[in-house]
Amino acid sequence: MIAAYFTPIWWVSLTAPNYPKAAFPDGIRIHFHFNGVFNGCKAPVQKKGSHASEILQADLGDDIAERTGGVAQGDVEVGLNCVHEMNTINHYVGMYPIDTGAPVEVPMSKFFFGFFAVLLLGFMATQRKQQLLILGAGFAAVTAWMVTDQIVMGHLNVFADHYYHEASTFFNQPEVLERWTANLKWATKAAMAGLVVAMLIIMLGVWKIRRFSLLLALVPALLPVFFVLDYAGWLWFFGHNMHPWGAFTVKPFMPTVFGEGKVAQFSTYSYPYYGYAILLAASAALLPAILIRRKMMREEQG
């Protein structure tokens, strides 16, 4: 499960006639990780024997050639930032920049994974006293890490500044952006407090209710479900909160969560990636472990 944090969980791609397959074999592709969105384009496009700008303008058009910026004679390598490119496409229809999505989940994701790791360590113990000791020490460590990272070291403010910058590329209304940034900080602090409360509830539940300890594995096992629900929710938000100043008017719509879709002249593709397979493998291991532990508890009671 920890390995899944460092891998791409889902990928999305857009294809259109003005993005030729020879130059963009996977279209405009991005990868979703738990800690953000990253470029999913393959190795740079390579051309030989002509001036770079002429090749790019002939193959890709003036606007894309300018963004890729090849300027050398001979062999040309063109690296396209597909996150930026997709933001440019989305801007034409009045859609928010991608990095403004999940503004609380992204900076909090590493602490959620720390929380899940402590739950699994607690589940590995079979005695209630051992479980409480592991959970108490682990939750204290995650809480200290979270407060130090976000508040003491100021990473919450750093992320808020990044959020402000990304949102400002969409529209420049400082008073609105300052209010959004303040709401982001408040929501993140509320999520931090909520995570601490969840830790206390789990400690109390394990202490008072024997079978409550089964949740120590069940909650992490449901992580693939949590991800899809959150991902779908943010897709809905992006598709239903477009602004009217886009160059093209598109009716509110639900972007494709899984499979292929169509928006204007673009074909869309959205599928799980190998990181999601790792999550499913973790869940597949945890579910029978829960059943085995449940059987052990019944036998002990008998």
C-alpha positions in Angstrom: 0.0 0.0 0.0 2.9 2.4 0.8 4.4 1.6 -2.6 1.1 2.7 -4.3 1.7 6.2 -2.9 4.7 6.7 -5.1 3.1 5.3 -8.3 0.6 6.7 -10.8 -2.9 5.6 -9.8 -5.0 6.7 -12.8 -4.3 8.2 -16.3 -6.3 10.5 -18.5 -5.7 11.3 -22.1 -7.2 13.7 -24.7 -6.8 13.1 -28.5 -7.8 15.4 -31.3 -7.0 16.0 -35.0 -4.7 19.0 -34.1 -2.6 16.6 -32.0 -1.2 14.2 -34.6 -0.6 10.7 -33.4 3.0 10.7 -34.8 3.9 13.4 -32.4 1.6 12.5 -29.5 1.1 8.7 -29.6 -0.8 8.8 -26.3 -2.5 12.1 -26.9 -2.3 14.7 -24.2 -1.8 12.4 -21.2 -1.6 13.1 -17.5 -1.1 10.8 -14.5 -2.9 11.1 -11.2 -0.9 10.3 -8.1 -2.1 10.7 -4.5 0.2 13.7 -4.1 -0.7 15.5 -7.3 -1.0 15.4 -11.1 2.1 14.7 -13.3 3.1 14.8 -16.9 2.2 11.5 -18.7 3.7 12.2 -22.1 6.3 9.7 -23.4 9.9 10.5 -24.3 10.5 13.7 -26.3 9.5 13.8 -30.0 12.6 13.5 -32.2 13.1 14.9 -35.6 16.2 15.1 -37.9 17.6 17.3 -40.7 15.7 20.5 -40.4 15.3 23.6 -38.3 13.3 22.8 -35.2 10.9 25.6 -35.3 10.0 24.9 -39.0 9.4 21.2 -38.2 7.2 22.0 -35.2 5.2 24.6 -37.1 4.6 22.1 -39.9 3.7 19.2 -37.7 2.0 20.7 -34.7 1.0 24.3 -35.5 2.4 27.6 -34.4 0.8 27.6 -31.0 2.1 24.2 -29.9 5.5 24.8 -31.5 5.9 28.0 -29.4 5.1 26.1 -26.2 7.5 23.3 -26.9 10.3 25.8 -27.9 12.7 23.8 -30.2 15.3 26.1 -31.7 18.3 24.0 -32.8 19.7 22.7 -36.1 19.9 18.9 -36.7 18.4 16.5 -34.2 15.5 18.1 -32.2 14.1 16.9 -29.0 10.7 18.3 -28.1 9.4 17.7 -24.5 5.8 18.7 -24.0 4.4 19.3 -20.5 1.0 17.6 -20.9 -0.3 19.0 -17.6 0.2 22.5 -18.9 -1.2 21.5 -22.3 -4.3 20.1 -20.8 -4.8 23.2 -18.7 -4.6 25.2 -21.9 -7.2 23.1 -23.5 -9.5 23.2 -20.5 -9.1 27.0 -20.3 -10.7 27.3 -23.7 -14.0 25.9 -22.3 -13.7 27.8 -18.9 -12.6 24.8 -16.8 -10.4 25.2 -13.7 -6.7 24.3 -13.8 -6.1 20.7 -12.9 -3.9 21.6 -9.8 -6.8 23.3 -8.2 -8.6 20.0 -7.7 -8.4 18.1 -4.4 -6.6 20.9 -2.7 -7.0 19.3 0.8 -6.5 15.7 -0.2 -3.2 16.3 -2.0 -1.2 17.8 0.8 -2.9 15.5 3.4 -2.4 12.3 1.4 0.9 11.4 2.9 -0.5 11.7 6.4 -3.5 9.5 5.4 -1.1 6.9 4.3 0.8 7.2 7.5 -2.6 6.7 9.3 -3.4 3.6 7.2 0.1 2.2 7.9 -0.4 2.5 11.7 -3.8 0.8 11.4 -2.2 -2.2 9.6 0.6 -2.4 12.1 -2.0 -2.5 14.9 -4.0 -5.1 13.0 -0.9 -7.3 12.9 -0.9 -7.6 16.7 -3.3 -10.1 18.1 -3.5 -8.9 21.7 -5.5 -5.8 22.7 -2.8 -4.3 24.8 -0.3 -4.7 22.0 -2.7 -3.1 19.6 -3.3 -0.1 21.8 0.5 0.5 22.3 1.2 0.3 18.6 -1.7 2.6 17.7 -0.9 5.1 20.5 2.7 5.4 19.4 2.0 5.4 15.7 -0.8 7.9 15.9 1.4 10.2 18.1 4.1 10.0 15.5 1.8 10.8 12.6 0.2 13.7 14.5 3.6 15.1 15.3 4.8 14.7 11.7 1.6 16.3 10.3 1.7 19.4 12.7 5.5 19.9 12.1 5.3 19.6 8.4 2.2 21.7 7.8 2.3 24.3 10.5 5.8 24.5 12.0 7.7 24.1 8.7 5.1 26.1 6.8 4.3 23.7 4.0 0.6 24.5 4.3 1.4 28.1 3.4 3.7 27.0 0.6 0.9 24.8 -0.9 -1.6 27.6 -0.5 0.7 30.0 -2.4 0.9 27.3 -5.2 -2.8 27.0 -5.2 -3.2 30.8 -5.5 -0.8 30.9 -8.4 -2.5 28.1 -10.3 -5.9 29.6 -9.8 -4.7 33.0 -10.9 -3.8 31.6 -14.3 -7.5 30.9 -14.7 -8.7 34.4 -13.7 -7.2 37.4 -11.9 -9.5 38.4 -9.1 -7.3 38.9 -6.0 -10.1 39.3 -3.5 -11.7 36.0 -4.7 -8.4 34.2 -4.8 -7.5 35.3 -1.3 -10.8 34.1 0.0 -10.3 30.7 -1.7 -6.8 30.4 -0.3 -8.0 31.2 3.2 -10.7 28.6 2.8 -8.1 26.1 1.7 -6.0 26.7 4.8 -9.1 26.4 7.1 -10.3 23.2 5.4 -6.8 21.6 5.6 -6.6 22.4 9.4 -10.1 21.0 9.8 -8.9 17.8 8.0 -5.9 17.6 10.3 -8.2 17.9 13.4 -10.6 15.4 11.9 -7.8 12.9 11.4 -6.7 13.3 15.1 -10.3 12.8 16.2 -10.5 9.6 14.0 -7.4 8.4 15.8 -8.9 8.9 19.2 -12.2 7.2 18.1 -10.2 4.2 16.9 -8.2 4.0 20.1 -11.4 4.1 22.1 -13.1 1.5 19.9 -10.2 -1.0 20.0 -10.1 -0.6 23.8 -13.8 -1.1 24.4 -15.0 -3.4 21.6 -13.0 -6.5 20.6 -14.2 -6.8 17.1 -13.6 -3.1 16.4 -10.1 -4.1 15.6 -11.3 -5.6 12.4 -11.7 -2.0 11.1 -7.9 -1.6 11.4 -7.6 -3.7 8.2 -11.0 -3.0 6.6 -10.5 0.8 6.3 -7.2 0.5 4.4 -8.7 -2.3 2.3 -11.3 0.2 1.1 -8.8 2.7 -0.2 -9.4 1.8 -3.9 -13.1 2.7 -3.3 -12.2 5.9 -1.5 -10.0 7.0 -4.4 -12.6 6.4 -7.1 -15.3 8.2 -5.1 -13.0 11.2 -4.6 -11.8 11.2 -8.2 -15.3 11.0 -9.6 -16.5 13.8 -7.2 -13.8 16.2 -8.4 -14.5 15.3 -12.1 -18.1 16.3 -11.5 -17.0 19.5 -9.9 -14.8 20.4 -12.9 -17.4 19.5 -15.4 -20.2 21.5 -13.6 -18.4 24.6 -12.6 -17.1 26.1 -15.8 -16.9 29.8 -16.3 -18.6 31.7 -19.2 -15.5 33.5 -20.5 -14.1 30.4 -22.2 -13.5 30.7 -25.9 -16.0 27.8 -26.5 -19.3 27.2 -24.7 -19.8 23.7 -23.4 -22.8 22.6 -21.4 -22.1 21.2 -17.9 -21.1 17.6 -18.2 -19.8 14.7 -16.2 -16.2 13.8 -17.5 -15.5 10.2 -18.1 -14.4 8.4 -14.9 -13.7 5.0 -16.6 -13.5 4.3 -20.3 -13.8 6.5 -23.4 -15.8 9.7 -24.0 -16.2 12.6 -26.3 -16.1 16.3 -25.6 -16.4 18.6 -28.6 -13.7 17.5 -31.1 -11.7 15.7 -28.3 -11.8 12.0 -27.5 -11.2 11.3 -23.8 -9.7 8.3 -22.2 -9.7 7.6 -18.4 -8.3 4.3 -17.0 -6.7 3.0 -13.8 -2.9 2.6 -13.9 -0.5 0.2 -12.3 -0.6 2.0 -9.0 -4.3 1.2 -8.7 -3.5 -2.5 -9.4 -1.1 -2.3 -6.4 -4.0 -1.0 -4.3 -6.2 -3.8 -5.4 -3.6 -6.3 -4.6 -3.3 -4.9 -1.1 -7.0 -5.1 -0.7 -7.1 -8.7 -2.0 -4.6 -9.6 0.7 -6.4 -7.8 3.5 -9.9 -9.1 2.9 -9.0 -12.8 3.6 -6.8 -11.6 6.5 -9.9 -10.0 8.0 -11.9 -13.2 7.7 -9.1 -15.2 9.3 -8.9 -12.8 12.2 -12.7 -12.9 12.6 -12.6 -16.7 12.8 -9.8 -16.5 15.4 -11.9 -14.2 17.5 -14.9 -16.6 17.3 -12.7 -19.5 18.4 -11.3 -17.5 21.3 -14.9 -16.7 22.5 -15.9 -20.3 22.1 
